[in-house]
Amino acid sequence: GGLSVVGSTPKTSPLGDVGAPPVELEAEGARLVSEVASLWSSKYLHYIRHHGCYDGAFHYECLFSCPTNEAPVPSVVICVRFALVAGLSAPRPRLLFRFEEGDLLHEWALGTDDDGRLFITKGQQEGSLRDGVFEKYLDSYVREKETVRARGINLVTPFEESRRKPPPECTHKDGIDEEEESSGSEEQNEAEVSHRHSIKEDPAEKMSPQDLEMAQAIKEALKAAGLACDMVPPLTSLSELLANVFDAADEDGAGKLPHHEVARLLGATLPGFGLEEWDIHLLLTSAQEDGEGFIEWQ
Protein backbone atom coordinates (compact mmCIF):
# COMPACT_ATOMS: atom_id res chain seq x y z
CA GLY A 1 0.00 0.00 0.00
CA GLY A 2 2.99 2.39 0.38
CA LEU A 3 3.64 2.78 -3.34
CA SER A 4 0.71 5.14 -3.92
CA VAL A 5 1.00 7.41 -0.91
CA VAL A 6 3.08 10.23 -2.41
CA GLY A 7 0.94 13.26 -3.06
CA SER A 8 -2.14 12.00 -1.23
CA THR A 9 -3.97 14.14 1.30
CA PRO A 10 -3.99 13.12 4.97
CA LYS A 11 -7.47 12.51 6.31
CA THR A 12 -6.36 11.41 9.78
CA SER A 13 -3.23 11.51 11.91
CA PRO A 14 -2.36 7.84 12.44
CA LEU A 15 0.88 8.48 14.32
CA GLY A 16 -0.33 6.18 17.05
CA ASP A 17 -1.18 3.31 14.71
CA VAL A 18 0.78 0.09 14.90
CA GLY A 19 1.92 0.44 11.29
CA ALA A 20 3.14 4.03 11.68
CA PRO A 21 6.92 4.57 11.36
CA PRO A 22 8.86 5.61 14.45
CA VAL A 23 8.60 9.35 15.13
CA GLU A 24 12.38 9.71 15.31
CA LEU A 25 12.57 8.83 11.60
CA GLU A 26 10.94 12.13 10.57
CA ALA A 27 14.19 14.08 10.92
CA GLU A 28 16.06 11.24 9.22
CA GLY A 29 13.68 11.45 6.28
CA ALA A 30 14.27 15.19 5.91
CA ARG A 31 18.03 14.58 5.93
CA LEU A 32 17.73 11.90 3.24
CA VAL A 33 15.58 14.17 1.05
CA SER A 34 18.12 16.99 1.40
CA GLU A 35 20.98 14.67 0.43
CA VAL A 36 19.09 13.48 -2.66
CA ALA A 37 18.30 17.07 -3.68
CA SER A 38 21.95 18.08 -3.28
CA LEU A 39 22.99 15.09 -5.37
CA TRP A 40 20.65 16.09 -8.20
CA SER A 41 21.94 19.62 -8.75
CA SER A 42 24.37 22.20 -7.45
CA LYS A 43 22.66 24.98 -9.45
CA TYR A 44 19.25 24.77 -7.79
CA LEU A 45 18.58 25.71 -4.20
CA HIS A 46 16.16 23.51 -2.32
CA TYR A 47 13.84 23.99 0.64
CA ILE A 48 12.10 21.14 2.48
CA ARG A 49 8.63 21.33 4.01
CA HIS A 50 7.37 18.69 6.43
CA HIS A 51 3.85 17.42 5.78
CA GLY A 52 3.45 15.05 8.70
CA CYS A 53 2.91 11.32 8.91
CA TYR A 54 0.00 9.48 7.32
CA ASP A 55 -0.59 6.29 5.33
CA GLY A 56 2.40 4.70 7.03
CA ALA A 57 4.94 7.25 5.76
CA PHE A 58 6.51 10.62 6.53
CA HIS A 59 5.74 13.13 3.76
CA TYR A 60 7.81 16.08 2.55
CA GLU A 61 7.80 18.70 -0.19
CA CYS A 62 11.13 19.71 -1.69
CA LEU A 63 10.97 23.05 -3.53
CA PHE A 64 13.66 23.74 -6.12
CA SER A 65 14.43 27.27 -7.32
CA CYS A 66 17.26 29.05 -9.09
CA PRO A 67 17.53 32.70 -7.96
CA THR A 68 19.97 35.05 -9.71
CA ASN A 69 21.39 38.50 -9.01
CA GLU A 70 18.96 39.94 -11.56
CA ALA A 71 15.99 38.03 -10.09
CA PRO A 72 16.70 37.22 -6.42
CA VAL A 73 13.07 36.14 -6.00
CA PRO A 74 12.60 33.37 -8.60
CA SER A 75 9.36 33.41 -10.57
CA VAL A 76 9.36 29.62 -11.07
CA VAL A 77 9.53 26.96 -8.35
CA ILE A 78 9.56 23.20 -8.94
CA CYS A 79 7.92 20.98 -6.33
CA VAL A 80 8.98 17.34 -5.79
CA ARG A 81 7.02 15.31 -3.23
CA PHE A 82 8.86 12.71 -1.16
CA ALA A 83 7.67 10.01 1.25
CA LEU A 84 9.76 7.91 3.62
CA VAL A 85 7.96 4.58 4.04
CA ALA A 86 9.11 2.78 7.17
CA GLY A 87 7.83 1.00 10.25
CA LEU A 88 6.09 -2.34 10.64
CA SER A 89 4.02 -1.78 7.48
CA ALA A 90 7.16 -1.81 5.32
CA PRO A 91 9.63 -4.70 5.17
CA ARG A 92 12.40 -2.16 4.53
CA PRO A 93 12.67 1.65 4.52
CA ARG A 94 11.89 3.16 1.10
CA LEU A 95 12.21 6.73 -0.19
CA LEU A 96 9.59 7.45 -2.89
CA PHE A 97 9.05 10.65 -4.86
CA ARG A 98 7.04 12.28 -7.66
CA PHE A 99 7.78 15.37 -9.77
CA GLU A 100 5.09 18.07 -9.50
CA GLU A 101 1.77 16.46 -10.46
CA GLY A 102 3.40 13.66 -12.45
CA ASP A 103 1.99 10.14 -12.50
CA LEU A 104 5.34 8.33 -12.45
CA LEU A 105 6.41 7.16 -8.99
CA HIS A 106 10.19 7.01 -8.48
CA GLU A 107 12.19 5.34 -5.74
CA TRP A 108 15.63 6.18 -4.41
CA ALA A 109 17.35 3.16 -2.93
CA LEU A 110 18.43 3.40 0.71
CA GLY A 111 21.05 1.54 2.63
CA THR A 112 21.79 0.95 6.32
CA ASP A 113 25.23 1.29 7.89
CA ASP A 114 26.63 -0.71 10.79
CA ASP A 115 25.02 1.65 13.30
CA GLY A 116 21.59 1.22 11.71
CA ARG A 117 21.65 4.72 10.22
CA LEU A 118 19.98 5.17 6.81
CA PHE A 119 21.91 6.56 3.87
CA ILE A 120 21.17 7.19 0.18
CA THR A 121 22.86 5.12 -2.49
CA LYS A 122 24.75 6.61 -5.43
CA GLY A 123 24.57 5.87 -9.13
CA GLN A 124 21.75 4.72 -11.40
CA GLN A 125 18.44 4.14 -9.64
CA GLU A 126 16.15 1.36 -10.77
CA GLY A 127 12.89 2.57 -12.31
CA SER A 128 13.88 6.24 -12.31
CA LEU A 129 15.64 8.79 -14.50
CA ARG A 130 19.06 8.17 -15.92
CA ASP A 131 21.84 9.04 -13.52
CA GLY A 132 23.09 12.62 -13.94
CA VAL A 133 20.06 14.05 -15.81
CA PHE A 134 17.97 15.23 -12.87
CA GLU A 135 19.20 18.81 -13.21
CA LYS A 136 18.25 18.85 -16.91
CA TYR A 137 14.86 17.45 -15.94
CA LEU A 138 14.36 20.36 -13.54
CA ASP A 139 15.43 22.73 -16.33
CA SER A 140 12.72 21.33 -18.59
CA TYR A 141 10.08 22.00 -15.93
CA VAL A 142 11.30 25.59 -15.61
CA ARG A 143 11.13 26.13 -19.39
CA GLU A 144 7.59 24.73 -19.54
CA LYS A 145 6.37 27.03 -16.79
CA GLU A 146 8.04 30.07 -18.32
CA THR A 147 6.53 29.21 -21.72
CA VAL A 148 3.04 29.01 -20.23
CA ARG A 149 3.55 32.36 -18.55
CA ALA A 150 4.94 33.96 -21.73
CA ARG A 151 1.92 32.84 -23.74
CA GLY A 152 -0.28 34.75 -21.35
CA ILE A 153 -2.81 32.06 -20.61
CA ASN A 154 -5.76 33.79 -18.98
CA LEU A 155 -6.25 32.52 -15.43
CA VAL A 156 -8.32 35.49 -14.25
CA THR A 157 -11.38 34.61 -12.19
CA PRO A 158 -14.82 36.05 -13.05
CA PHE A 159 -14.62 38.37 -10.03
CA GLU A 160 -11.22 39.70 -11.11
CA GLU A 161 -12.51 40.15 -14.65
CA SER A 162 -15.40 42.28 -13.38
CA ARG A 163 -12.92 44.54 -11.59
CA ARG A 164 -10.89 45.06 -14.77
CA LYS A 165 -13.69 46.61 -16.83
CA PRO A 166 -12.50 49.66 -18.79
CA PRO A 167 -13.86 53.10 -17.85
CA PRO A 168 -17.11 54.21 -19.47
CA GLU A 169 -16.73 55.85 -22.84
CA CYS A 170 -16.45 59.60 -22.59
CA THR A 171 -18.79 61.80 -24.60
CA HIS A 172 -16.75 64.54 -26.24
CA LYS A 173 -18.82 67.69 -26.03
CA ASP A 174 -16.42 69.45 -28.37
CA GLY A 175 -17.56 67.28 -31.27
CA ILE A 176 -21.21 68.03 -30.51
CA ASP A 177 -20.50 71.73 -30.30
CA GLU A 178 -18.74 71.64 -33.66
CA GLU A 179 -21.73 69.97 -35.31
CA GLU A 180 -24.08 72.57 -33.86
CA GLU A 181 -21.79 75.36 -34.98
CA SER A 182 -21.56 73.97 -38.52
CA SER A 183 -25.35 74.03 -38.81
CA GLY A 184 -25.41 77.75 -38.00
CA SER A 185 -24.54 80.62 -40.26
CA GLU A 186 -20.98 81.56 -41.20
CA GLU A 187 -21.39 84.84 -39.40
CA GLN A 188 -22.15 83.08 -36.13
CA ASN A 189 -19.10 80.84 -36.63
CA GLU A 190 -16.83 83.80 -37.18
CA ALA A 191 -18.25 85.48 -34.10
CA GLU A 192 -17.68 82.35 -32.05
CA VAL A 193 -14.08 81.99 -33.24
CA SER A 194 -13.31 85.60 -32.47
CA HIS A 195 -14.93 85.20 -29.08
CA ARG A 196 -12.73 82.16 -28.33
CA HIS A 197 -9.61 84.08 -29.28
CA SER A 198 -10.62 86.90 -27.00
CA ILE A 199 -11.01 84.47 -24.11
CA LYS A 200 -7.52 83.09 -24.70
CA GLU A 201 -6.05 86.57 -24.78
CA ASP A 202 -7.75 87.82 -21.61
CA PRO A 203 -9.69 85.08 -19.77
CA ALA A 204 -10.34 87.27 -16.74
CA GLU A 205 -12.26 89.94 -18.69
CA LYS A 206 -14.07 88.02 -21.45
CA MET A 207 -15.71 84.70 -20.61
CA SER A 208 -18.61 82.88 -22.19
CA PRO A 209 -21.79 82.25 -20.17
CA GLN A 210 -20.85 78.59 -19.98
CA ASP A 211 -17.45 79.46 -18.46
CA LEU A 212 -19.08 81.80 -15.97
CA GLU A 213 -21.46 79.04 -14.88
CA MET A 214 -18.50 76.68 -14.45
CA ALA A 215 -16.63 79.23 -12.34
CA GLN A 216 -19.72 79.66 -10.17
CA ALA A 217 -20.02 75.88 -9.75
CA ILE A 218 -16.35 75.69 -8.73
CA LYS A 219 -16.91 78.46 -6.22
CA GLU A 220 -19.83 76.56 -4.70
CA ALA A 221 -17.71 73.41 -4.57
CA LEU A 222 -14.96 75.30 -2.77
CA LYS A 223 -17.49 76.54 -0.26
CA ALA A 224 -18.67 72.98 0.36
CA ALA A 225 -15.06 71.93 0.90
CA GLY A 226 -14.55 74.68 3.45
CA LEU A 227 -12.05 76.52 1.26
CA ALA A 228 -14.26 79.39 0.10
CA CYS A 229 -12.99 82.92 -0.07
CA ASP A 230 -14.67 86.13 -1.14
CA MET A 231 -12.80 86.31 -4.41
CA VAL A 232 -12.44 83.21 -6.59
CA PRO A 233 -10.60 84.14 -9.79
CA PRO A 234 -11.90 82.71 -13.09
CA LEU A 235 -10.06 79.52 -14.02
CA THR A 236 -9.64 78.11 -17.51
CA SER A 237 -7.52 74.98 -16.91
CA LEU A 238 -7.75 71.96 -14.64
CA SER A 239 -4.10 72.22 -13.58
CA GLU A 240 -4.59 75.84 -12.52
CA LEU A 241 -7.66 74.88 -10.53
CA LEU A 242 -5.93 72.03 -8.70
CA ALA A 243 -2.86 74.16 -7.97
CA ASN A 244 -5.00 76.88 -6.35
CA VAL A 245 -7.12 74.43 -4.38
CA PHE A 246 -4.15 72.46 -2.99
CA ASP A 247 -2.22 75.64 -2.25
CA ALA A 248 -5.17 76.97 -0.23
CA ALA A 249 -5.44 73.72 1.72
CA ASP A 250 -1.69 73.46 2.36
CA GLU A 251 -1.56 75.92 5.25
CA ASP A 252 1.90 74.82 6.37
CA GLY A 253 3.37 75.19 2.89
CA ALA A 254 4.84 71.69 3.08
CA GLY A 255 3.97 70.95 -0.52
CA LYS A 256 2.14 67.77 0.40
CA LEU A 257 -1.24 66.74 1.81
CA PRO A 258 -2.58 63.54 3.40
CA HIS A 259 -4.37 61.10 1.11
CA HIS A 260 -7.80 61.62 2.70
CA GLU A 261 -7.49 65.41 2.33
CA VAL A 262 -6.57 65.12 -1.36
CA ALA A 263 -9.54 62.80 -1.89
CA ARG A 264 -11.87 65.28 -0.19
CA LEU A 265 -10.59 68.19 -2.28
CA LEU A 266 -10.87 66.31 -5.55
CA GLY A 267 -14.36 65.10 -4.71
CA ALA A 268 -15.52 68.63 -3.94
CA THR A 269 -13.78 70.41 -6.81
CA LEU A 270 -13.53 68.27 -9.93
CA PRO A 271 -17.27 67.77 -10.58
CA GLY A 272 -17.31 71.45 -11.50
CA PHE A 273 -15.14 70.56 -14.49
CA GLY A 274 -17.50 67.82 -15.63
CA LEU A 275 -15.35 64.95 -14.38
CA GLU A 276 -16.99 61.77 -13.15
CA GLU A 277 -16.38 59.84 -9.93
CA TRP A 278 -14.35 57.28 -11.88
CA ASP A 279 -11.94 60.02 -13.01
CA ILE A 280 -11.40 61.09 -9.41
CA HIS A 281 -10.64 57.52 -8.34
CA LEU A 282 -8.17 57.24 -11.23
CA LEU A 283 -6.32 60.36 -10.10
CA LEU A 284 -6.10 59.05 -6.55
CA THR A 285 -4.85 55.67 -7.75
CA SER A 286 -2.10 57.20 -9.90
CA ALA A 287 -0.91 59.60 -7.17
CA GLN A 288 2.37 58.69 -5.48
CA GLU A 289 2.33 58.50 -1.67
CA ASP A 290 5.30 58.64 0.66
CA GLY A 291 5.82 56.31 3.59
CA GLU A 292 3.54 58.40 5.83
CA GLY A 293 0.61 58.47 3.40
CA PHE A 294 1.19 62.01 2.10
CA ILE A 295 0.85 63.07 -1.55
CA GLU A 296 3.15 65.76 -2.96
CA TRP A 297 0.71 67.96 -4.84
CA GLN A 298 3.36 70.29 -6.25
C-alpha positions in Angstrom: 0.0 0.0 0.0 3.0 2.4 0.4 3.6 2.8 -3.3 0.7 5.1 -3.9 1.0 7.4 -0.9 3.1 10.2 -2.4 0.9 13.3 -3.1 -2.1 12.0 -1.2 -4.0 14.1 1.3 -4.0 13.1 5.0 -7.5 12.5 6.3 -6.4 11.4 9.8 -3.2 11.5 11.9 -2.4 7.8 12.4 0.9 8.5 14.3 -0.3 6.2 17.1 -1.2 3.3 14.7 0.8 0.1 14.9 1.9 0.4 11.3 3.1 4.0 11.7 6.9 4.6 11.4 8.9 5.6 14.5 8.6 9.4 15.1 12.4 9.7 15.3 12.6 8.8 11.6 10.9 12.1 10.6 14.2 14.1 10.9 16.1 11.2 9.2 13.7 11.5 6.3 14.3 15.2 5.9 18.0 14.6 5.9 17.7 11.9 3.2 15.6 14.2 1.0 18.1 17.0 1.4 21.0 14.7 0.4 19.1 13.5 -2.7 18.3 17.1 -3.7 21.9 18.1 -3.3 23.0 15.1 -5.4 20.6 16.1 -8.2 21.9 19.6 -8.8 24.4 22.2 -7.5 22.7 25.0 -9.5 19.3 24.8 -7.8 18.6 25.7 -4.2 16.2 23.5 -2.3 13.8 24.0 0.6 12.1 21.1 2.5 8.6 21.3 4.0 7.4 18.7 6.4 3.8 17.4 5.8 3.5 15.1 8.7 2.9 11.3 8.9 0.0 9.5 7.3 -0.6 6.3 5.3 2.4 4.7 7.0 4.9 7.3 5.8 6.5 10.6 6.5 5.7 13.1 3.8 7.8 16.1 2.5 7.8 18.7 -0.2 11.1 19.7 -1.7 11.0 23.1 -3.5 13.7 23.7 -6.1 14.4 27.3 -7.3 17.3 29.0 -9.1 17.5 32.7 -8.0 20.0 35.0 -9.7 21.4 38.5 -9.0 19.0 39.9 -11.6 16.0 38.0 -10.1 16.7 37.2 -6.4 13.1 36.1 -6.0 12.6 33.4 -8.6 9.4 33.4 -10.6 9.4 29.6 -11.1 9.5 27.0 -8.4 9.6 23.2 -8.9 7.9 21.0 -6.3 9.0 17.3 -5.8 7.0 15.3 -3.2 8.9 12.7 -1.2 7.7 10.0 1.2 9.8 7.9 3.6 8.0 4.6 4.0 9.1 2.8 7.2 7.8 1.0 10.3 6.1 -2.3 10.6 4.0 -1.8 7.5 7.2 -1.8 5.3 9.6 -4.7 5.2 12.4 -2.2 4.5 12.7 1.7 4.5 11.9 3.2 1.1 12.2 6.7 -0.2 9.6 7.4 -2.9 9.0 10.7 -4.9 7.0 12.3 -7.7 7.8 15.4 -9.8 5.1 18.1 -9.5 1.8 16.5 -10.5 3.4 13.7 -12.5 2.0 10.1 -12.5 5.3 8.3 -12.4 6.4 7.2 -9.0 10.2 7.0 -8.5 12.2 5.3 -5.7 15.6 6.2 -4.4 17.3 3.2 -2.9 18.4 3.4 0.7 21.1 1.5 2.6 21.8 1.0 6.3 25.2 1.3 7.9 26.6 -0.7 10.8 25.0 1.7 13.3 21.6 1.2 11.7 21.7 4.7 10.2 20.0 5.2 6.8 21.9 6.6 3.9 21.2 7.2 0.2 22.9 5.1 -2.5 24.8 6.6 -5.4 24.6 5.9 -9.1 21.7 4.7 -11.4 18.4 4.1 -9.6 16.1 1.4 -10.8 12.9 2.6 -12.3 13.9 6.2 -12.3 15.6 8.8 -14.5 19.1 8.2 -15.9 21.8 9.0 -13.5 23.1 12.6 -13.9 20.1 14.0 -15.8 18.0 15.2 -12.9 19.2 18.8 -13.2 18.3 18.8 -16.9 14.9 17.4 -15.9 14.4 20.4 -13.5 15.4 22.7 -16.3 12.7 21.3 -18.6 10.1 22.0 -15.9 11.3 25.6 -15.6 11.1 26.1 -19.4 7.6 24.7 -19.5 6.4 27.0 -16.8 8.0 30.1 -18.3 6.5 29.2 -21.7 3.0 29.0 -20.2 3.6 32.4 -18.5 4.9 34.0 -21.7 1.9 32.8 -23.7 -0.3 34.8 -21.3 -2.8 32.1 -20.6 -5.8 33.8 -19.0 -6.3 32.5 -15.4 -8.3 35.5 -14.3 -11.4 34.6 -12.2 -14.8 36.0 -13.0 -14.6 38.4 -10.0 -11.2 39.7 -11.1 -12.5 40.1 -14.6 -15.4 42.3 -13.4 -12.9 44.5 -11.6 -10.9 45.1 -14.8 -13.7 46.6 -16.8 -12.5 49.7 -18.8 -13.9 53.1 -17.8 -17.1 54.2 -19.5 -16.7 55.9 -22.8 -16.5 59.6 -22.6 -18.8 61.8 -24.6 -16.8 64.5 -26.2 -18.8 67.7 -26.0 -16.4 69.5 -28.4 -17.6 67.3 -31.3 -21.2 68.0 -30.5 -20.5 71.7 -30.3 -18.7 71.6 -33.7 -21.7 70.0 -35.3 -24.1 72.6 -33.9 -21.8 75.4 -35.0 -21.6 74.0 -38.5 -25.3 74.0 -38.8 -25.4 77.8 -38.0 -24.5 80.6 -40.3 -21.0 81.6 -41.2 -21.4 84.8 -39.4 -22.1 83.1 -36.1 -19.1 80.8 -36.6 -16.8 83.8 -37.2 -18.2 85.5 -34.1 -17.7 82.4 -32.0 -14.1 82.0 -33.2 -13.3 85.6 -32.5 -14.9 85.2 -29.1 -12.7 82.2 -28.3 -9.6 84.1 -29.3 -10.6 86.9 -27.0 -11.0 84.5 -24.1 -7.5 83.1 -24.7 -6.0 86.6 -24.8 -7.8 87.8 -21.6 -9.7 85.1 -19.8 -10.3 87.3 -16.7 -12.3 89.9 -18.7 -14.1 88.0 -21.4 -15.7 84.7 -20.6 -18.6 82.9 -22.2 -21.8 82.2 -20.2 -20.8 78.6 -20.0 -17.4 79.5 -18.5 -19.1 81.8 -16.0 -21.5 79.0 -14.9 -18.5 76.7 -14.5 -16.6 79.2 -12.3 -19.7 79.7 -10.2 -20.0 75.9 -9.8 -16.4 75.7 -8.7 -16.9 78.5 -6.2 -19.8 76.6 -4.7 -17.7 73.4 -4.6 -15.0 75.3 -2.8 -17.5 76.5 -0.3 -18.7 73.0 0.4 -15.1 71.9 0.9 -14.5 74.7 3.4 -12.0 76.5 1.3 -14.3 79.4 0.1 -13.0 82.9 -0.1 -14.7 86.1 -1.1 -12.8 86.3 -4.4 -12.4 83.2 -6.6 -10.6 84.1 -9.8 -11.9 82.7 -13.1 -10.1 79.5 -14.0 -9.6 78.1 -17.5 -7.5 75.0 -16.9 -7.7 72.0 -14.6 -4.1 72.2 -13.6 -4.6 75.8 -12.5 -7.7 74.9 -10.5 -5.9 72.0 -8.7 -2.9 74.2 -8.0 -5.0 76.9 -6.4 -7.1 74.4 -4.4 -4.2 72.5 -3.0 -2.2 75.6 -2.3 -5.2 77.0 -0.2 -5.4 73.7 1.7 -1.7 73.5 2.4 -1.6 75.9 5.3 1.9 74.8 6.4 3.4 75.2 2.9 4.8 71.7 3.1 4.0 70.9 -0.5 2.1 67.8 0.4 -1.2 66.7 1.8 -2.6 63.5 3.4 -4.4 61.1 1.1 -7.8 61.6 2.7 -7.5 65.4 2.3 -6.6 65.1 -1.4 -9.5 62.8 -1.9 -11.9 65.3 -0.2 -10.6 68.2 -2.3 -10.9 66.3 -5.6 -14.4 65.1 -4.7 -15.5 68.6 -3.9 -13.8 70.4 -6.8 -13.5 68.3 -9.9 -17.3 67.8 -10.6 -17.3 71.5 -11.5 -15.1 70.6 -14.5 -17.5 67.8 -15.6 -15.3 64.9 -14.4 -17.0 61.8 -13.1 -16.4 59.8 -9.9 -14.3 57.3 -11.9 -11.9 60.0 -13.0 -11.4 61.1 -9.4 -10.6 57.5 -8.3 -8.2 57.2 -11.2 -6.3 60.4 -10.1 -6.1 59.0 -6.5 -4.8 55.7 -7.8 -2.1 57.2 -9.9 -0.9 59.6 -7.2 2.4 58.7 -5.5 2.3 58.5 -1.7 5.3 58.6 0.7 5.8 56.3 3.6 3.5 58.4 5.8 0.6 58.5 3.4 1.2 62.0 2.1 0.9 63.1 -1.5 3.2 65.8 -3.0 0.7 68.0 -4.8 3.4 70.3 -6.3 
